[in-house]
Amino acid sequence: MLMSFLKGFLAGMRGFGRSISMVINVILLSVVYFLGVGMTSLVAKLTGKRFLDLREFRKESYWLDLETKKKSINDYYKQF
């Protein structure tokens, strides 16, 4: 009798733990998403930052040319 009670109690606690963890995960992930992604988007829109330049449609490539200067080989030694 005691063993069946303990097995039922354990199964009930597992179900309760799973449901609580699902609720907590949804709440925490929603908060992280809205604070992280939402605030980043809001700041980017306020400052005019565009992460992808999609103004021109049907381009062959969206890669941007990187303007680098040629350095001498001695500049690459002891960089850090």
N, CA, C and O atoms as a GROMACS GRO file, in nm:
protein
  320
    1MET      N    1   0.082  -0.119   0.000
    1MET     CA    2   0.000   0.000   0.000
    1MET      C    3   0.087   0.126   0.000
    1MET      O    4   0.059   0.221  -0.072
    2LEU      N    5   0.189   0.124   0.080
    2LEU     CA    6   0.280   0.239   0.087
    2LEU      C    7   0.356   0.256  -0.044
    2LEU      O    8   0.380   0.368  -0.090
    3MET      N    9   0.395   0.143  -0.105
    3MET     CA   10   0.470   0.149  -0.232
    3MET      C   11   0.383   0.206  -0.345
    3MET      O   12   0.432   0.285  -0.426
    4SER      N   13   0.258   0.169  -0.350
    4SER     CA   14   0.170   0.222  -0.455
    4SER      C   15   0.147   0.372  -0.434
    4SER      O   16   0.138   0.448  -0.530
    5PHE      N   17   0.136   0.414  -0.308
    5PHE     CA   18   0.122   0.555  -0.279
    5PHE      C   19   0.246   0.632  -0.322
    5PHE      O   20   0.236   0.739  -0.382
    6LEU      N   21   0.364   0.578  -0.293
    6LEU     CA   22   0.489   0.645  -0.330
    6LEU      C   23   0.506   0.652  -0.482
    6LEU      O   24   0.553   0.753  -0.535
    7LYS      N   25   0.468   0.543  -0.553
    7LYS     CA   26   0.477   0.545  -0.699
    7LYS      C   27   0.383   0.650  -0.759
    7LYS      O   28   0.420   0.722  -0.851
    8GLY      N   29   0.262   0.657  -0.705
    8GLY     CA   30   0.166   0.757  -0.752
    8GLY      C   31   0.213   0.898  -0.720
    8GLY      O   32   0.200   0.989  -0.802
    9PHE      N   33   0.267   0.916  -0.601
    9PHE     CA   34   0.318   1.046  -0.560
    9PHE      C   35   0.435   1.089  -0.650
    9PHE      O   36   0.443   1.204  -0.692
   10LEU      N   37   0.524   0.994  -0.680
   10LEU     CA   38   0.638   1.023  -0.768
   10LEU      C   39   0.592   1.060  -0.908
   10LEU      O   40   0.644   1.154  -0.968
   11ALA      N   41   0.494   0.987  -0.961
   11ALA     CA   42   0.441   1.018  -1.094
   11ALA      C   43   0.374   1.155  -1.095
   11ALA      O   44   0.388   1.231  -1.191
   12GLY      N   45   0.302   1.187  -0.989
   12GLY     CA   46   0.239   1.318  -0.980
   12GLY      C   47   0.341   1.430  -0.973
   12GLY      O   48   0.323   1.535  -1.034
   13MET      N   49   0.448   1.409  -0.898
   13MET     CA   50   0.554   1.510  -0.888
   13MET      C   51   0.626   1.529  -1.022
   13MET      O   52   0.663   1.641  -1.057
   14ARG      N   53   0.645   1.420  -1.095
   14ARG     CA   54   0.707   1.432  -1.228
   14ARG      C   55   0.620   1.516  -1.321
   14ARG      O   56   0.669   1.606  -1.389
   15GLY      N   57   0.490   1.488  -1.322
   15GLY     CA   58   0.398   1.564  -1.407
   15GLY      C   59   0.395   1.711  -1.368
   15GLY      O   60   0.394   1.800  -1.453
   16PHE      N   61   0.393   1.736  -1.237
   16PHE     CA   62   0.394   1.874  -1.189
   16PHE      C   63   0.523   1.944  -1.229
   16PHE      O   64   0.520   2.060  -1.271
   17GLY      N   65   0.635   1.876  -1.216
   17GLY     CA   66   0.764   1.934  -1.254
   17GLY      C   67   0.772   1.966  -1.402
   17GLY      O   68   0.824   2.071  -1.441
   18ARG      N   69   0.720   1.878  -1.483
   18ARG     CA   70   0.721   1.903  -1.628
   18ARG      C   71   0.633   2.022  -1.665
   18ARG      O   72   0.672   2.105  -1.748
   19SER      N   73   0.516   2.031  -1.605
   19SER     CA   74   0.426   2.142  -1.639
   19SER      C   75   0.483   2.275  -1.588
   19SER      O   76   0.475   2.376  -1.658
   20ILE      N   77   0.540   2.276  -1.469
   20ILE     CA   78   0.601   2.399  -1.417
   20ILE      C   79   0.721   2.439  -1.503
   20ILE      O   80   0.739   2.558  -1.532
   21SER      N   81   0.804   2.342  -1.543
   21SER     CA   82   0.920   2.377  -1.625
   21SER      C   83   0.878   2.431  -1.761
   21SER      O   84   0.944   2.520  -1.815
   22MET      N   85   0.769   2.380  -1.818
   22MET     CA   86   0.722   2.432  -1.946
   22MET      C   87   0.676   2.577  -1.932
   22MET      O   88   0.707   2.660  -2.017
   23VAL      N   89   0.603   2.606  -1.827
   23VAL     CA   90   0.554   2.743  -1.805
   23VAL      C   91   0.671   2.838  -1.781
   23VAL      O   92   0.676   2.946  -1.839
   24ILE      N   93   0.765   2.797  -1.696
   24ILE     CA   94   0.880   2.881  -1.666
   24ILE      C   95   0.964   2.905  -1.791
   24ILE      O   96   1.009   3.017  -1.815
   25ASN      N   97   0.986   2.800  -1.871
   25ASN     CA   98   1.064   2.817  -1.994
   25ASN      C   99   0.998   2.913  -2.091
   25ASN      O  100   1.066   2.996  -2.151
   26VAL      N  101   0.868   2.903  -2.107
   26VAL     CA  102   0.797   2.994  -2.198
   26VAL      C  103   0.809   3.137  -2.148
   26VAL      O  104   0.834   3.228  -2.227
   27ILE      N  105   0.791   3.157  -2.020
   27ILE     CA  106   0.800   3.293  -1.964
   27ILE      C  107   0.940   3.348  -1.978
   27ILE      O  108   0.958   3.461  -2.024
   28LEU      N  109   1.041   3.270  -1.938
   28LEU     CA  110   1.179   3.318  -1.945
   28LEU      C  111   1.225   3.343  -2.088
   28LEU      O  112   1.289   3.444  -2.117
   29LEU      N  113   1.192   3.251  -2.178
   29LEU     CA  114   1.233   3.271  -2.317
   29LEU      C  115   1.161   3.389  -2.381
   29LEU      O  116   1.220   3.460  -2.463
   30SER      N  117   1.037   3.413  -2.344
   30SER     CA  118   0.966   3.530  -2.397
   30SER      C  119   1.029   3.658  -2.347
   30SER      O  120   1.047   3.753  -2.424
   31VAL      N  121   1.063   3.663  -2.220
   31VAL     CA  122   1.126   3.782  -2.164
   31VAL      C  123   1.261   3.807  -2.230
   31VAL      O  124   1.292   3.920  -2.268
   32VAL      N  125   1.341   3.702  -2.245
   32VAL     CA  126   1.472   3.718  -2.308
   32VAL      C  127   1.456   3.763  -2.453
   32VAL      O  128   1.532   3.848  -2.500
   33TYR      N  129   1.360   3.707  -2.523
   33TYR     CA  130   1.339   3.744  -2.663
   33TYR      C  131   1.298   3.891  -2.673
   33TYR      O  132   1.355   3.966  -2.752
   34PHE      N  133   1.199   3.932  -2.595
   34PHE     CA  134   1.152   4.069  -2.607
   34PHE      C  135   1.255   4.170  -2.559
   34PHE      O  136   1.267   4.278  -2.618
   35LEU      N  137   1.330   4.137  -2.455
   35LEU     CA  138   1.433   4.229  -2.410
   35LEU      C  139   1.553   4.230  -2.504
   35LEU      O  140   1.603   4.337  -2.539
   36GLY      N  141   1.599   4.112  -2.544
   36GLY     CA  142   1.717   4.104  -2.629
   36GLY      C  143   1.691   4.148  -2.771
   36GLY      O  144   1.751   4.245  -2.818
   37VAL      N  145   1.604   4.078  -2.838
   37VAL     CA  146   1.578   4.107  -2.980
   37VAL      C  147   1.495   4.234  -2.996
   37VAL      O  148   1.521   4.314  -3.086
   38GLY      N  149   1.397   4.252  -2.911
   38GLY     CA  150   1.311   4.370  -2.922
   38GLY      C  151   1.386   4.499  -2.898
   38GLY      O  152   1.370   4.595  -2.973
   39MET      N  153   1.466   4.502  -2.793
   39MET     CA  154   1.542   4.624  -2.764
   39MET      C  155   1.648   4.651  -2.870
   39MET      O  156   1.673   4.766  -2.906
   40THR      N  157   1.710   4.546  -2.920
   40THR     CA  158   1.808   4.563  -3.028
   40THR      C  159   1.741   4.621  -3.152
   40THR      O  160   1.794   4.712  -3.216
   41SER      N  161   1.624   4.569  -3.185
   41SER     CA  162   1.550   4.619  -3.301
   41SER      C  163   1.508   4.764  -3.280
   41SER      O  164   1.518   4.846  -3.372
   42LEU      N  165   1.461   4.796  -3.161
   42LEU     CA  166   1.418   4.932  -3.132
   42LEU      C  167   1.534   5.031  -3.141
   42LEU      O  168   1.519   5.138  -3.200
   43VAL      N  169   1.647   4.996  -3.083
   43VAL     CA  170   1.764   5.084  -3.089
   43VAL      C  171   1.814   5.098  -3.233
   43VAL      O  172   1.854   5.206  -3.275
   44ALA      N  173   1.811   4.988  -3.307
   44ALA     CA  174   1.855   4.994  -3.447
   44ALA      C  175   1.764   5.083  -3.530
   44ALA      O  176   1.811   5.157  -3.615
   45LYS      N  177   1.635   5.077  -3.506
   45LYS     CA  178   1.542   5.161  -3.582
   45LYS      C  179   1.556   5.308  -3.544
   45LYS      O  180   1.545   5.396  -3.629
   46LEU      N  181   1.580   5.334  -3.416
   46LEU     CA  182   1.597   5.473  -3.373
   46LEU      C  183   1.725   5.535  -3.427
   46LEU      O  184   1.728   5.654  -3.459
   47THR      N  185   1.830   5.456  -3.438
   47THR     CA  186   1.957   5.508  -3.488
   47THR      C  187   1.971   5.496  -3.639
   47THR      O  188   2.066   5.550  -3.696
   48GLY      N  189   1.878   5.428  -3.705
   48GLY     CA  190   1.884   5.415  -3.850
   48GLY      C  191   1.978   5.306  -3.898
   48GLY      O  192   2.015   5.306  -4.016
   49LYS      N  193   2.016   5.215  -3.812
   49LYS     CA  194   2.107   5.107  -3.850
   49LYS      C  195   2.030   5.003  -3.930
   49LYS      O  196   1.922   4.960  -3.892
   50ARG      N  197   2.089   4.962  -4.042
   50ARG     CA  198   2.030   4.858  -4.125
   50ARG      C  199   2.128   4.742  -4.131
   50ARG      O  200   2.238   4.756  -4.184
   51PHE      N  201   2.089   4.627  -4.076
   51PHE     CA  202   2.177   4.512  -4.072
   51PHE      C  203   2.189   4.444  -4.207
   51PHE      O  204   2.295   4.391  -4.240
   52LEU      N  205   2.084   4.445  -4.285
   52LEU     CA  206   2.087   4.394  -4.422
   52LEU      C  207   2.040   4.506  -4.514
   52LEU      O  208   1.931   4.560  -4.495
   53ASP      N  209   2.120   4.538  -4.613
   53ASP     CA  210   2.082   4.644  -4.706
   53ASP      C  211   2.000   4.581  -4.818
   53ASP      O  212   2.054   4.532  -4.917
   54LEU      N  213   1.870   4.583  -4.802
   54LEU     CA  214   1.780   4.519  -4.898
   54LEU      C  215   1.700   4.622  -4.978
   54LEU      O  216   1.590   4.592  -5.023
   55ARG      N  217   1.754   4.740  -4.995
   55ARG     CA  218   1.680   4.844  -5.068
   55ARG      C  219   1.671   4.814  -5.217
   55ARG      O  220   1.569   4.839  -5.280
   56GLU      N  221   1.779   4.759  -5.272
   56GLU     CA  222   1.778   4.724  -5.414
   56GLU      C  223   1.741   4.577  -5.428
   56GLU      O  224   1.810   4.489  -5.375
   57PHE      N  225   1.634   4.551  -5.498
   57PHE     CA  226   1.590   4.414  -5.516
   57PHE      C  227   1.654   4.355  -5.642
   57PHE      O  228   1.697   4.427  -5.732
   58ARG      N  229   1.659   4.225  -5.645
   58ARG     CA  230   1.712   4.148  -5.759
   58ARG      C  231   1.857   4.180  -5.790
   58ARG      O  232   1.895   4.193  -5.907
   59LYS      N  233   1.936   4.193  -5.688
   59LYS     CA  234   2.080   4.210  -5.709
   59LYS      C  235   2.141   4.073  -5.729
   59LYS      O  236   2.084   3.972  -5.688
   60GLU      N  237   2.257   4.069  -5.793
   60GLU     CA  238   2.324   3.940  -5.809
   60GLU      C  239   2.374   3.890  -5.675
   60GLU      O  240   2.370   3.770  -5.648
   61SER      N  241   2.421   3.981  -5.591
   61SER     CA  242   2.474   3.941  -5.461
   61SER      C  243   2.453   4.056  -5.363
   61SER      O  244   2.457   4.173  -5.401
   62TYR      N  245   2.431   4.022  -5.236
   62TYR     CA  246   2.416   4.122  -5.133
   62TYR      C  247   2.546   4.143  -5.055
   62TYR      O  248   2.547   4.214  -4.955
   63TRP      N  249   2.655   4.081  -5.101
   63TRP     CA  250   2.784   4.100  -5.036
   63TRP      C  251   2.832   4.242  -5.059
   63TRP      O  252   2.814   4.298  -5.168
   64LEU      N  253   2.891   4.301  -4.958
   64LEU     CA  254   2.947   4.434  -4.970
   64LEU      C  255   3.098   4.424  -4.986
   64LEU      O  256   3.161   4.338  -4.924
   65ASP      N  257   3.154   4.511  -5.068
   65ASP     CA  258   3.298   4.511  -5.086
   65ASP      C  259   3.364   4.567  -4.961
   65ASP      O  260   3.322   4.669  -4.908
   66LEU      N  261   3.467   4.499  -4.917
   66LEU     CA  262   3.540   4.542  -4.798
   66LEU      C  263   3.657   4.626  -4.843
   66LEU      O  264   3.740   4.582  -4.923
   67GLU      N  265   3.664   4.746  -4.793
   67GLU     CA  266   3.772   4.836  -4.832
   67GLU      C  267   3.884   4.824  -4.730
   67GLU      O  268   3.878   4.880  -4.620
   68THR      N  269   3.986   4.750  -4.767
   68THR     CA  270   4.100   4.732  -4.678
   68THR      C  271   4.223   4.794  -4.742
   68THR      O  272   4.237   4.800  -4.864
   69LYS      N  273   4.312   4.838  -4.656
   69LYS     CA  274   4.437   4.893  -4.704
   69LYS      C  275   4.541   4.783  -4.704
   69LYS      O  276   4.536   4.691  -4.622
   70LYS      N  277   4.634   4.791  -4.794
   70LYS     CA  278   4.745   4.697  -4.797
   70LYS      C  279   4.839   4.732  -4.685
   70LYS      O  280   4.877   4.848  -4.668
   71LYS      N  281   4.878   4.632  -4.606
   71LYS     CA  282   4.972   4.653  -4.499
   71LYS      C  283   5.103   4.584  -4.532
   71LYS      O  284   5.107   4.487  -4.609
   72SER      N  285   5.207   4.634  -4.474
   72SER     CA  286   5.334   4.566  -4.493
   72SER      C  287   5.335   4.440  -4.407
   72SER      O  288   5.258   4.429  -4.312
   73ILE      N  289   5.422   4.348  -4.441
   73ILE     CA  290   5.427   4.222  -4.369
   73ILE      C  291   5.471   4.241  -4.224
   73ILE      O  292   5.437   4.159  -4.139
   74ASN      N  293   5.545   4.347  -4.195
   74ASN     CA  294   5.590   4.372  -4.059
   74ASN      C  295   5.475   4.415  -3.967
   74ASN      O  296   5.483   4.398  -3.845
   75ASP      N  297   5.368   4.469  -4.024
   75ASP     CA  298   5.253   4.508  -3.943
   75ASP      C  299   5.177   4.388  -3.889
   75ASP      O  300   5.102   4.401  -3.792
   76TYR      N  301   5.196   4.270  -3.950
   76TYR     CA  302   5.127   4.152  -3.906
   76TYR      C  303   5.198   4.078  -3.793
   76TYR      O  304   5.139   3.989  -3.731
   77TYR      N  305   5.320   4.112  -3.765
   77TYR     CA  306   5.394   4.051  -3.656
   77TYR      C  307   5.352   4.115  -3.524
   77TYR      O  308   5.329   4.236  -3.518
   78LYS      N  309   5.343   4.035  -3.421
   78LYS     CA  310   5.310   4.079  -3.285
   78LYS      C  311   5.183   4.166  -3.283
   78LYS      O  312   5.185   4.279  -3.235
   79GLN      N  313   5.075   4.112  -3.336
   79GLN     CA  314   4.950   4.185  -3.341
   79GLN      C  315   4.885   4.198  -3.204
   79GLN      O  316   4.814   4.295  -3.177
   80PHE      N  317   4.909   4.102  -3.118
   80PHE     CA  318   4.840   4.102  -2.990
   80PHE      C  319   4.934   4.130  -2.879
   80PHE      O  320   4.893   4.134  -2.763
   0.00000   0.00000   0.00000
